[in-house]
Amino acid sequence: MNKLTKVGCSALCGSLATISAANAGDFAVTGGADVTYMSHGGAVTGNPIGMASAVTFTGAGELDNGWTFDFVVAEGDTVAYSAARVAITMGGLGTLEFDQGNSGNGIAAYDNVMPTAWEEPHGAGLSGGVITVMGSGNSSNVQYSTPKFLDGIVGAEAAFTYAHEVGTTDNADKSVSGASNTATSRGYDLTLKANPALGTEILSGLNLYAGASLIEQYDNATVGIEDKHEGVGAVTYALGPVDVGYMVSVTYNGSPTGVSTYKNHGFGIAFNVNDDLSVSYGQYDSRKAGYNTGSDVGGPADRTVEVTSWQAAYTMGGASFRVADVNADNILFSGGANQSATIVSMSLAF
């Protein structure tokens, strides 16, 4: 990691940042490259070798009253802008965060918190078309997070996320988005994470997650559309080298025709062989659960997508070597459309 310290600069990267001891802070640049080899069963592979890179810029500082701030600007592959975040931690008053859609806020942060050696089962290269909850997290939003309360007993943290118009593009400063040209409007997410250890060692590895989202939708191209609702709940438990978890989520998209509701569930188990090596197994299912006028749901196999994955990861300094074996059944809710893939990855971080 290349790290530059004591560089005075505005949290918003202003064009005339003043270099002075009064606003000195920390600035760091991190990044990495990932090279993969993928053997894809049930599809034409072609060139199996892929590569991606990313760079992240982070900064932090402190205000005169003791409050702290930090910002993150992430560049994705081919140096493309990915997301940005500015957060102000107000001591015992909590944290206020301005985010440009990195899916780390709101209910999107809990879309799948299952233990894994590398990636979510549907995120290792073969998604299968499963449905996940997103809420307001993939749009420009503002989030307020409470400080942890009842620490040592419940250890709870709550967050409220607000997006002014879900689906609009990220704005530069001193600009507006205009209409999103979709049927979506404001989004509201409420999430809660708790560690109900109750002061005991045996429950210290227990974590509970819950979240709900409401996105306002209005008649645009789809007459009679209703507001979108999403919910998620999960529990994970770590004891020694073993980490297990189970989750459920539901999405109601408000559509007056076609499929309106999807129910999802997933589980994961990971085993840390030592500090460097871990293995895991996970499963994630999406099921069509609500049908309105004009729905063609087909047979039972056309209603459920199932993705399972065995994974292993080994870390050696700044290098990580990962392998995933993924199987997806009924891809895109099409019965019998099954595929498998084996992905080998080498990741280098600096």
Helices and strands as residue ranges (DSSP letters): E 2-5, G 21-23, E 26-41, E 49-62, E 68-75, G 77-79, E 81-89, G 91-93, E 95-100, G 106-110, G 121-123, E 140-145, E 157-163, E 184-194, E 206-217, E 228-239, E 242-252, E 259-272, E 277-291, G 300-302, E 304-316, E 319-329, G 331-333, E 339-349
